[in-house]
C-alpha cells in the first residue's frame, strides 16, 4: 500500500479535545514528530482536520 509521511508543526496546547485526539490517532504528540501511515481516506480526513498543525512531508 501507499504511505504518507506527516510532521507535526503546531502545538496542541489550547486546542479542543477532538483535535488533540486526532493528533494522537495520527501517532503525533509533540512538535517535530514524524509519522508514516498508510494512505487511506480515513487518514487523509484526519490530516485535513488538523491541517493547520501538520504538514505532509511525502506521499
Buried (B, 14 or more C-beta within 10 A) or exposed (E): EEEBBBBBEBEBEEBEEEBBBBBEBBEBEEEEBEBEBEBEEEBBEBBEBBEEBBEEEEE
